[in-house]
Amino acid sequence: MKKQTTYLGLAVIFSLVLLGGCGQKGPLYLPDGKDQKQSQQK
């Protein structure tokens, strides 16, 4: 039982570390259509 609890704890910590690294840093925003058109022309 103790071994199973240890594995569960390690799995939870591992999952939290992986999920903590996900995502974009900074504020979330939707890009304007103008920005996309300008970048395509370059």
N, CA, C and O atoms as CSV, one atom per row, in Angstrom:
chain,resi,resn,atom,element,x,y,z
A,1,MET,N,N,0.837,-1.197,0.000
A,1,MET,CA,C,0.000,0.000,0.000
A,1,MET,C,C,0.877,1.254,0.000
A,1,MET,O,O,0.569,2.228,-0.687
A,2,LYS,N,N,1.951,1.231,0.758
A,2,LYS,CA,C,2.820,2.403,0.824
A,2,LYS,C,C,3.495,2.655,-0.524
A,2,LYS,O,O,3.684,3.803,-0.925
A,3,LYS,N,N,3.855,1.577,-1.218
A,3,LYS,CA,C,4.489,1.706,-2.529
A,3,LYS,C,C,3.526,2.346,-3.530
A,3,LYS,O,O,3.923,3.189,-4.335
A,4,GLN,N,N,2.276,1.944,-3.473
A,4,GLN,CA,C,1.273,2.489,-4.375
A,4,GLN,C,C,1.068,3.982,-4.096
A,4,GLN,O,O,0.923,4.767,-5.033
A,5,THR,N,N,1.056,4.375,-2.844
A,5,THR,CA,C,0.894,5.784,-2.482
A,5,THR,C,C,2.080,6.601,-2.973
A,5,THR,O,O,1.912,7.731,-3.431
A,6,THR,N,N,3.264,6.041,-2.880
A,6,THR,CA,C,4.465,6.734,-3.355
A,6,THR,C,C,4.394,6.956,-4.860
A,6,THR,O,O,4.694,8.049,-5.341
A,7,TYR,N,N,4.001,5.937,-5.601
A,7,TYR,CA,C,3.879,6.069,-7.053
A,7,TYR,C,C,2.801,7.091,-7.424
A,7,TYR,O,O,2.976,7.864,-8.365
A,8,LEU,N,N,1.712,7.094,-6.700
A,8,LEU,CA,C,0.644,8.057,-6.962
A,8,LEU,C,C,1.141,9.474,-6.704
A,8,LEU,O,O,0.869,10.380,-7.492
A,9,GLY,N,N,1.854,9.671,-5.623
A,9,GLY,CA,C,2.397,10.993,-5.308
A,9,GLY,C,C,3.380,11.464,-6.368
A,9,GLY,O,O,3.353,12.627,-6.770
A,10,LEU,N,N,4.246,10.570,-6.822
A,10,LEU,CA,C,5.193,10.931,-7.874
A,10,LEU,C,C,4.479,11.265,-9.178
A,10,LEU,O,O,4.874,12.190,-9.888
A,11,ALA,N,N,3.438,10.519,-9.489
A,11,ALA,CA,C,2.669,10.781,-10.713
A,11,ALA,C,C,1.992,12.150,-10.644
A,11,ALA,O,O,1.955,12.873,-11.640
A,12,VAL,N,N,1.463,12.505,-9.489
A,12,VAL,CA,C,0.801,13.805,-9.324
A,12,VAL,C,C,1.825,14.935,-9.463
A,12,VAL,O,O,1.569,15.919,-10.156
A,13,ILE,N,N,2.958,14.803,-8.822
A,13,ILE,CA,C,3.998,15.838,-8.904
A,13,ILE,C,C,4.499,15.977,-10.337
A,13,ILE,O,O,4.667,17.090,-10.834
A,14,PHE,N,N,4.735,14.855,-10.996
A,14,PHE,CA,C,5.192,14.872,-12.380
A,14,PHE,C,C,4.171,15.571,-13.281
A,14,PHE,O,O,4.546,16.367,-14.142
A,15,SER,N,N,2.897,15.279,-13.087
A,15,SER,CA,C,1.843,15.896,-13.889
A,15,SER,C,C,1.787,17.404,-13.660
A,15,SER,O,O,1.627,18.172,-14.609
A,16,LEU,N,N,1.919,17.825,-12.414
A,16,LEU,CA,C,1.884,19.254,-12.108
A,16,LEU,C,C,3.069,19.988,-12.732
A,16,LEU,O,O,2.925,21.112,-13.214
A,17,VAL,N,N,4.221,19.361,-12.722
A,17,VAL,CA,C,5.396,19.977,-13.343
A,17,VAL,C,C,5.190,20.118,-14.845
A,17,VAL,O,O,5.516,21.157,-15.420
A,18,LEU,N,N,4.657,19.095,-15.478
A,18,LEU,CA,C,4.411,19.164,-16.920
A,18,LEU,C,C,3.364,20.221,-17.265
A,18,LEU,O,O,3.536,20.988,-18.213
A,19,LEU,N,N,2.295,20.256,-16.501
A,19,LEU,CA,C,1.237,21.229,-16.776
A,19,LEU,C,C,1.681,22.650,-16.456
A,19,LEU,O,O,1.211,23.601,-17.081
A,20,GLY,N,N,2.571,22.804,-15.502
A,20,GLY,CA,C,3.067,24.130,-15.152
A,20,GLY,C,C,3.884,24.752,-16.270
A,20,GLY,O,O,3.966,25.977,-16.363
A,21,GLY,N,N,4.483,23.941,-17.110
A,21,GLY,CA,C,5.288,24.448,-18.212
A,21,GLY,C,C,4.489,24.775,-19.454
A,21,GLY,O,O,5.038,25.324,-20.409
A,22,CYS,N,N,3.220,24.455,-19.466
A,22,CYS,CA,C,2.391,24.674,-20.647
A,22,CYS,C,C,1.866,26.106,-20.687
A,22,CYS,O,O,1.731,26.766,-19.657
A,23,GLY,N,N,1.582,26.558,-21.867
A,23,GLY,CA,C,0.891,27.832,-22.018
A,23,GLY,C,C,1.801,28.964,-22.441
A,23,GLY,O,O,3.027,28.859,-22.432
A,24,GLN,N,N,1.157,30.034,-22.805
A,24,GLN,CA,C,1.854,31.219,-23.263
A,24,GLN,C,C,2.110,32.127,-22.076
A,24,GLN,O,O,1.239,32.305,-21.224
A,25,LYS,N,N,3.282,32.691,-22.019
A,25,LYS,CA,C,3.602,33.654,-20.970
A,25,LYS,C,C,3.036,35.007,-21.374
A,25,LYS,O,O,3.068,35.370,-22.550
A,26,GLY,N,N,2.534,35.733,-20.433
A,26,GLY,CA,C,2.011,37.066,-20.711
A,26,GLY,C,C,0.512,37.040,-20.942
A,26,GLY,O,O,-0.121,35.988,-20.843
A,27,PRO,N,N,-0.046,38.180,-21.246
A,27,PRO,CA,C,-1.499,38.281,-21.435
A,27,PRO,C,C,-1.956,37.577,-22.705
A,27,PRO,O,O,-1.243,37.540,-23.708
A,28,LEU,N,N,-3.146,37.026,-22.639
A,28,LEU,CA,C,-3.730,36.364,-23.800
A,28,LEU,C,C,-4.519,37.390,-24.607
A,28,LEU,O,O,-5.192,38.251,-24.039
A,29,TYR,N,N,-4.436,37.296,-25.913
A,29,TYR,CA,C,-5.152,38.212,-26.782
A,29,TYR,C,C,-5.444,37.534,-28.106
A,29,TYR,O,O,-4.813,36.542,-28.471
A,30,LEU,N,N,-6.403,38.084,-28.809
A,30,LEU,CA,C,-6.717,37.616,-30.155
A,30,LEU,C,C,-6.046,38.567,-31.138
A,30,LEU,O,O,-6.270,39.776,-31.065
A,31,PRO,N,N,-5.241,38.064,-32.041
A,31,PRO,CA,C,-4.569,38.952,-32.996
A,31,PRO,C,C,-5.558,39.589,-33.957
A,31,PRO,O,O,-6.560,38.982,-34.335
A,32,ASP,N,N,-5.260,40.817,-34.345
A,32,ASP,CA,C,-6.105,41.515,-35.314
A,32,ASP,C,C,-5.871,40.941,-36.706
A,32,ASP,O,O,-4.810,40.381,-36.982
A,33,GLY,N,N,-6.851,41.078,-37.570
A,33,GLY,CA,C,-6.704,40.614,-38.938
A,33,GLY,C,C,-5.658,41.426,-39.704
A,33,GLY,O,O,-5.038,40.915,-40.637
A,34,LYS,N,N,-5.461,42.692,-39.312
A,34,LYS,CA,C,-4.491,43.559,-39.985
A,34,LYS,C,C,-3.079,43.016,-39.796
A,34,LYS,O,O,-2.278,43.046,-40.730
A,35,ASP,N,N,-2.767,42.526,-38.617
A,35,ASP,CA,C,-1.431,42.001,-38.336
A,35,ASP,C,C,-1.125,40.797,-39.217
A,35,ASP,O,O,0.004,40.649,-39.687
A,36,GLN,N,N,-2.087,39.959,-39.443
A,36,GLN,CA,C,-1.871,38.766,-40.257
A,36,GLN,C,C,-1.638,39.152,-41.716
A,36,GLN,O,O,-0.795,38.552,-42.383
A,37,LYS,N,N,-2.370,40.138,-42.218
A,37,LYS,CA,C,-2.218,40.558,-43.609
A,37,LYS,C,C,-0.836,41.163,-43.831
A,37,LYS,O,O,-0.208,40.917,-44.861
A,38,GLN,N,N,-0.357,41.958,-42.867
A,38,GLN,CA,C,0.950,42.585,-43.000
A,38,GLN,C,C,2.066,41.547,-42.991
A,38,GLN,O,O,3.029,41.665,-43.749
A,39,SER,N,N,1.946,40.541,-42.149
A,39,SER,CA,C,2.998,39.533,-42.069
A,39,SER,C,C,3.020,38.657,-43.325
A,39,SER,O,O,4.079,38.142,-43.681
A,40,GLN,N,N,1.899,38.476,-43.996
A,40,GLN,CA,C,1.852,37.686,-45.215
A,40,GLN,C,C,2.489,38.435,-46.377
A,40,GLN,O,O,3.071,37.811,-47.265
A,41,GLN,N,N,2.391,39.756,-46.388
A,41,GLN,CA,C,2.925,40.542,-47.473
A,41,GLN,C,C,4.454,40.612,-47.415
A,41,GLN,O,O,5.095,40.787,-48.451
A,42,LYS,N,N,5.039,40.482,-46.252
A,42,LYS,CA,C,6.494,40.610,-46.093
A,42,LYS,C,C,7.238,39.452,-46.624
A,42,LYS,O,O,8.467,39.425,-46.557
